[in-house]
Amino acid sequence: MTELKPFQKEGVRRIYAFRGRALLADDQGLGKTLQSLEWIRRIPQRRPVVIVTPASLKYSWQAEAALHFGMHAEVIEGRRKARVIELPGDIVIINYEILKSWLPVFLKASPQCVILDEIHYIKNSRAQRTKAVLKLVEGVPSVVGLSGTPMTNRPFELWTVMQAIKPDLFPSM
């Protein structure tokens, strides 16, 4: 198992301090993935876990989980087939573009933790992927967002990010 750096350990402590509903906005390359995987490792009672990420990063997440923490994560590919009715494992990685088609399966499984990598992907409140993410995280005890740039242009773009992580903080636009 990989030993985290002191600032990464502090990031994990912050997730605990915010009761599993946090935004990690460290700069690129500082280990947001490792911090969130450590959080997952420490809370086995928060299963199943859904990790939503850009498609290009799905297998990197799977490899990091195995390499650094010995955790097995299943990667979901393609749109859901009608016959698929349950999750393939207790840690599942999916990309934003196909999340909507898998939403019924995830909702039935009642995830206990959702990790949203590159959470700024949900900045547009009218986008289908944003709507799918907000539906997914309803009632989920732990939601951790990761982004080196959580607000890309205007402060308003942070509203949907906060709706996913801590909706009671800013209940309306």
VOKEVO-366182 format. One record per residue: residue in three letters; x, y, z of N, C-alpha, C, CB in turn. Coordinates in steps of 0.1 Angstrom, whole numbers, padded with zeros to 4 digits, always signed. Glycine has a CB too. Layout:
<nodes>
alaXYZXYZXYZXYZ/...
</nodes>
This chain:
<nodes>
met+0008-0012+0000+0000+0000+0000+0009+0012+0000-0010+0000+0012/thr+0005+0022-0008+0012+0035-0009+0010+0044+0003+0008+0042-0022/glu+0021+0049+0008+0021+0059+0019+0018+0073+0014+0034+0058+0028/leu+0007+0079+0018+0004+0092+0013+0014+0103+0019-0010+0096+0017/lys+0015+0113+0012+0023+0125+0017+0015+0132+0027+0027+0134+0005/pro+0022+0140+0036+0015+0147+0047+0003+0155+0042+0024+0156+0054/phe+0005+0163+0031-0006+0171+0026-0018+0163+0020-0001+0181+0015/gln-0015+0151+0015-0025+0142+0011-0033+0136+0022-0019+0130+0002/lys-0026+0133+0033-0032+0128+0045-0042+0139+0051-0022+0124+0056/glu-0037+0151+0050-0046+0162+0054-0058+0163+0046-0038+0176+0054/gly-0057+0161+0033-0069+0160+0024-0079+0150+0028-0064+0158+0010/val-0074+0138+0032-0083+0127+0036-0089+0131+0049-0075+0114+0038/arg-0082+0138+0058-0087+0143+0071-0098+0153+0068-0076+0149+0080/arg-0096+0161+0058-0107+0171+0055-0120+0164+0050-0101+0181+0044/ile-0118+0154+0042-0130+0146+0038-0137+0141+0050-0126+0135+0028/tyr-0130+0136+0060-0137+0132+0072-0143+0143+0079-0126+0125+0082/ala-0136+0154+0080-0141+0166+0087-0154+0171+0081-0131+0177+0087/phe-0156+0170+0068-0168+0174+0061-0178+0162+0059-0164+0179+0047/arg-0176+0152+0067-0185+0140+0068-0187+0134+0054-0198+0144+0074/gly-0176+0133+0046-0177+0126+0034-0183+0134+0022-0184+0114+0035/arg-0185+0147+0024-0191+0155+0014-0181+0167+0012-0205+0160+0017/ala-0172+0165+0002-0161+0175+0001-0157+0177-0013-0149+0170+0009/leu-0150+0188-0016-0144+0192-0029-0129+0192-0027-0150+0205-0034/leu-0122+0184-0034-0107+0184-0034-0103+0192-0046-0101+0170-0034/ala-0098+0204-0044-0094+0212-0056-0079+0215-0056-0102+0226-0054/asp-0071+0205-0053-0057+0206-0054-0053+0208-0068-0049+0194-0047/asp-0041+0213-0071-0036+0215-0084-0034+0201-0090-0023+0223-0084/gln-0033+0201-0104-0031+0188-0111-0018+0182-0106-0030+0191-0126/gly-0018+0169-0105-0006+0161-0101-0003+0160-0086+0005+0167-0108/leu-0012+0165-0078-0009+0165-0064-0016+0153-0057-0014+0177-0057/gly-0023+0145-0064-0028+0132-0058-0043+0133-0053-0020+0128-0047/lys-0051+0140-0060-0065+0139-0056-0071+0125-0057-0074+0149-0065/thr-0067+0118-0067-0072+0104-0069-0067+0096-0058-0066+0098-0082/leu-0055+0097-0054-0050+0088-0042-0057+0092-0029-0035+0091-0040/gln-0060+0105-0027-0067+0109-0015-0081+0103-0015-0068+0124-0014/ser-0088+0103-0026-0102+0098-0026-0102+0083-0025-0109+0103-0039/leu-0092+0076-0031-0091+0062-0030-0088+0058-0016-0080+0056-0039/glu-0079+0065-0009-0077+0063+0005-0089+0064+0014-0066+0072+0011/trp-0097+0074+0010-0110+0076+0017-0119+0064+0015-0118+0089+0012/ile-0120+0059+0003-0128+0047+0000-0122+0035+0008-0128+0044-0015/arg-0109+0034+0008-0103+0022+0015-0107+0022+0030-0088+0022+0013/arg-0107+0034+0036-0109+0036+0050-0124+0034+0054-0105+0049+0055/ile-0133+0034+0045-0147+0033+0049-0154+0022+0041-0154+0047+0046/pro-0150+0010+0044-0156-0002+0036-0171-0003+0038-0150-0015+0041/gln-0177+0003+0049-0191+0003+0050-0198+0012+0040-0195+0007+0065/arg-0191+0020+0033-0197+0029+0023-0196+0023+0009-0190+0043+0023/arg-0202+0011+0008-0202+0004-0005-0217+0002-0009-0195-0009-0004/pro-0220+0002-0021-0211+0003-0033-0206+0018-0035-0218-0002-0045/val-0195+0019-0042-0189+0032-0046-0190+0033-0061-0174+0033-0041/val-0194+0045-0065-0195+0048-0079-0185+0059-0082-0209+0052-0084/ile-0175+0057-0091-0166+0067-0095-0169+0072-0109-0151+0062-0094/val-0173+0085-0110-0176+0090-0123-0165+0099-0128-0190+0099-0123/thr-0160+0096-0140-0148+0102-0145-0149+0104-0160-0135+0094-0141/pro-0140+0113-0166-0140+0113-0180-0135+0099-0186-0130+0124-0185/ala-0140+0096-0197-0138+0082-0203-0123+0079-0204-0144+0081-0217/ser-0115+0089-0207-0100+0087-0209-0093+0083-0196-0094+0099-0215/leu-0100+0085-0184-0093+0083-0172-0098+0070-0164-0095+0094-0163/lys-0108+0063-0170-0114+0052-0163-0104+0041-0159-0125+0045-0172/tyr-0096+0037-0169-0086+0026-0166-0074+0031-0158-0081+0021-0179/ser-0072+0044-0158-0062+0049-0148-0067+0048-0134-0059+0064-0152/trp-0079+0051-0132-0085+0049-0119-0084+0035-0114-0100+0054-0118/gln-0088+0026-0123-0087+0012-0120-0073+0007-0116-0093+0003-0132/ala-0064+0012-0124-0050+0008-0121-0045+0014-0108-0041+0013-0133/glu-0048+0027-0106-0044+0033-0093-0049+0026-0081-0048+0048-0093/ala-0062+0022-0082-0068+0015-0070-0061+0002-0068-0083+0013-0073/ala-0058-0005-0078-0051-0018-0076-0036-0016-0072-0051-0026-0089/leu-0029-0007-0078-0015-0005-0076-0012+0000-0062-0009+0004-0086/his-0020+0010-0058-0017+0017-0045-0024+0012-0033-0020+0032-0047/phe-0036+0005-0035-0044+0001-0024-0049-0013-0024-0056+0010-0022/gly-0045-0020-0035-0049-0034-0037-0064-0036-0038-0044-0042-0025/met-0071-0026-0042-0086-0026-0044-0089-0030-0058-0092-0013-0040/his-0100-0038-0059-0105-0042-0072-0117-0033-0076-0109-0057-0072/ala-0116-0027-0088-0126-0018-0092-0130-0023-0106-0122-0003-0093/glu-0143-0023-0109-0149-0027-0122-0151-0015-0131-0162-0035-0121/val-0147-0015-0143-0149-0004-0153-0161-0008-0161-0137-0002-0162/ile-0170+0001-0162-0182-0001-0171-0180+0006-0184-0195+0006-0164/glu-0182-0002-0195-0181+0003-0209-0194+0003-0216-0171-0006-0216/gly-0197+0013-0224-0208+0013-0232-0221+0015-0225-0209+0000-0240/arg-0232+0018-0233-0245+0020-0227-0250+0007-0222-0254+0025-0238/arg-0259+0008-0212-0264-0003-0205-0273-0012-0214-0272+0001-0193/lys-0271-0024-0214-0280-0034-0221-0292-0036-0212-0273-0047-0225/ala-0304-0038-0218-0316-0040-0210-0315-0051-0200-0328-0043-0220/arg-0308-0062-0203-0307-0073-0194-0298-0071-0181-0302-0085-0201/val-0290-0060-0182-0281-0057-0170-0289-0050-0160-0269-0049-0175/ile-0290-0056-0148-0299-0051-0138-0291-0048-0124-0311-0059-0135/glu-0279-0052-0123-0271-0049-0111-0257-0046-0114-0272-0062-0102/leu-0251-0040-0104-0237-0035-0105-0227-0047-0105-0233-0026-0093/pro-0217-0046-0113-0207-0057-0114-0197-0058-0102-0199-0056-0127/gly-0198-0049-0093-0189-0050-0082-0192-0039-0072-0174-0048-0086/asp-0184-0038-0061-0188-0028-0051-0180-0015-0052-0185-0034-0037/ile-0170-0015-0062-0164-0002-0066-0165-0003-0081-0149-0001-0061/val-0172+0007-0087-0175+0008-0101-0171+0021-0107-0191+0005-0104/ile-0165+0020-0118-0160+0032-0125-0167+0034-0138-0144+0032-0128/ile-0173+0046-0140-0181+0049-0152-0177+0063-0157-0196+0047-0150/asn-0179+0065-0170-0177+0079-0175-0190+0087-0176-0170+0078-0189/tyr-0188+0100-0176-0200+0109-0176-0209+0106-0188-0195+0123-0176/glu-0204+0103-0199-0212+0102-0212-0222+0091-0211-0203+0101-0223/ile-0219+0080-0204-0228+0069-0204-0235+0067-0191-0220+0056-0207/leu-0233+0076-0182-0239+0075-0168-0255+0075-0169-0235+0087-0160/lys-0261+0083-0178-0275+0084-0178-0281+0070-0181-0280+0094-0189/ser-0276+0062-0190-0282+0049-0194-0280+0039-0182-0275+0044-0207/trp-0270+0041-0174-0268+0032-0163-0275+0037-0150-0253+0030-0160/leu-0281+0048-0150-0287+0054-0138-0297+0045-0131-0293+0067-0141/pro-0306+0038-0138-0315+0029-0131-0308+0018-0123-0324+0023-0141/val-0297+0013-0128-0290+0003-0121-0283+0008-0108-0279-0004-0130/phe-0277+0020-0110-0271+0027-0098-0281+0030-0088-0263+0039-0103/leu-0292+0036-0092-0302+0040-0082-0307+0028-0074-0314+0047-0089/lys-0309+0017-0081-0314+0004-0075-0303-0001-0065-0317-0007-0086/ala-0291+0001-0068-0280-0004-0059-0277+0005-0047-0267-0005-0067/ser-0283+0017-0047-0282+0026-0036-0267+0029-0032-0289+0021-0024/pro-0259+0035-0041-0245+0038-0037-0244+0046-0024-0238+0045-0049/gln-0234+0043-0017-0231+0049-0004-0220+0060-0005-0227+0039+0007/cys-0213+0060-0017-0203+0069-0019-0202+0072-0034-0189+0065-0013/val-0201+0084-0038-0199+0088-0052-0186+0097-0053-0211+0094-0058/ile-0177+0094-0061-0165+0102-0064-0167+0108-0078-0152+0094-0063/leu-0167+0121-0079-0169+0128-0092-0155+0134-0096-0180+0139-0091/asp-0148+0127-0104-0135+0133-0109-0138+0143-0120-0126+0121-0115/glu-0130+0153-0120-0132+0164-0130-0146+0169-0128-0128+0160-0144/ile-0150+0172-0116-0164+0176-0113-0168+0189-0121-0165+0179-0098/his-0159+0196-0126-0163+0208-0134-0170+0204-0147-0151+0217-0138/tyr-0170+0191-0150-0178+0186-0162-0193+0188-0160-0175+0171-0164/ile-0197+0191-0147-0212+0193-0145-0215+0207-0143-0216+0184-0133/lys-0207+0216-0148-0209+0231-0146-0222+0236-0152-0198+0239-0151/asn-0227+0229-0163-0239+0234-0170-0251+0227-0164-0238+0231-0185/ser-0260+0234-0157-0271+0228-0151-0281+0222-0160-0278+0239-0142/arg-0281+0226-0173-0290+0221-0183-0285+0208-0190-0294+0232-0193/ala-0273+0205-0189-0267+0194-0196-0272+0180-0190-0251+0194-0195/gln-0273+0171-0199-0278+0158-0195-0269+0151-0185-0280+0149-0208/arg-0256+0152-0187-0247+0146-0177-0248+0152-0163-0233+0147-0182/thr-0251+0165-0163-0253+0172-0150-0265+0167-0143-0253+0187-0151/lys-0276+0166-0151-0289+0161-0145-0287+0146-0140-0300+0161-0156/ala-0280+0138-0148-0278+0124-0144-0269+0124-0131-0270+0116-0155/val-0259+0132-0130-0251+0132-0118-0259+0136-0106-0239+0141-0119/leu-0267+0147-0107-0275+0152-0096-0285+0142-0092-0282+0165-0100/lys-0291+0134-0101-0300+0124-0097-0293+0112-0090-0307+0118-0110/leu-0281+0109-0095-0273+0098-0088-0269+0101-0074-0260+0096-0096/val-0266+0114-0071-0261+0117-0058-0272+0120-0047-0251+0129-0058/glu-0284+0121-0052-0295+0123-0042-0295+0113-0031-0309+0123-0050/gly-0294+0117-0019-0294+0108-0008-0282+0100-0005-0306+0099-0009/val-0272+0101-0013-0259+0094-0011-0252+0100+0001-0250+0094-0024/pro-0247+0092+0011-0241+0098+0022-0227+0105+0020-0238+0087+0032/ser-0219+0100+0010-0206+0106+0007-0205+0109-0007-0195+0096+0011/val-0202+0122-0010-0200+0127-0024-0187+0135-0023-0212+0135-0029/val-0177+0131-0031-0164+0138-0031-0162+0142-0045-0153+0129-0026/gly-0160+0155-0047-0157+0161-0060-0142+0164-0061-0165+0173-0063/leu-0137+0161-0073-0122+0164-0076-0121+0173-0088-0115+0150-0078/ser-0113+0183-0087-0110+0191-0098-0099+0201-0095-0123+0199-0103/gly-0089+0203-0104-0079+0213-0102-0085+0227-0106-0067+0210-0111/thr-0096+0227-0114-0103+0239-0118-0118+0238-0116-0100+0242-0133/pro-0123+0238-0103-0137+0236-0101-0146+0247-0107-0140+0235-0086/met-0140+0259-0109-0147+0270-0115-0139+0274-0127-0150+0282-0105/thr-0144+0271-0139-0136+0274-0151-0137+0288-0156-0139+0265-0162/asn-0149+0294-0155-0151+0308-0161-0158+0317-0151-0159+0307-0173/arg-0170+0314-0147-0178+0323-0139-0182+0316-0126-0191+0327-0146/pro-0183+0324-0115-0187+0318-0102-0200+0310-0103-0189+0329-0092/phe-0209+0313-0111-0222+0306-0113-0219+0291-0116-0230+0312-0123/glu-0208+0288-0123-0206+0274-0127-0203+0265-0114-0194+0274-0136/leu-0200+0271-0103-0198+0264-0091-0211+0259-0085-0189+0272-0081/trp-0222+0265-0088-0235+0262-0082-0238+0247-0084-0246+0270-0088/thr-0237+0242-0096-0241+0228-0098-0231+0218-0091-0242+0224-0113/val-0218+0222-0090-0208+0215-0083-0212+0213-0069-0194+0221-0085/met-0216+0225-0063-0220+0224-0049-0234+0217-0047-0221+0239-0043/gln-0242+0218-0057-0255+0210-0056-0252+0195-0055-0264+0213-0068/ala-0242+0190-0061-0238+0176-0061-0232+0173-0047-0229+0173-0072/ile-0224+0181-0042-0216+0178-0030-0224+0182-0017-0203+0185-0030/lys-0229+0194-0016-0236+0198-0004-0247+0207-0008-0226+0206+0005/pro-0259+0201-0012-0270+0209-0018-0276+0219-0008-0280+0200-0023/asp-0275+0216+0005-0281+0226+0015-0273+0238+0017-0282+0218+0028/leu-0260+0239+0012-0252+0251+0014-0257+0262+0005-0237+0247+0009/phe-0261+0260-0007-0267+0270-0016-0280+0264-0022-0257+0275-0027/pro-0291+0264-0015-0303+0257-0020-0309+0263-0033-0313+0258-0009/ser-0306+0275-0036-0311+0281-0049-0301+0289-0056-0324+0289-0046/met-0303+0290-0069-0293+0298-0077-0293+0312-0073-0297+0297-0092/
</nodes>
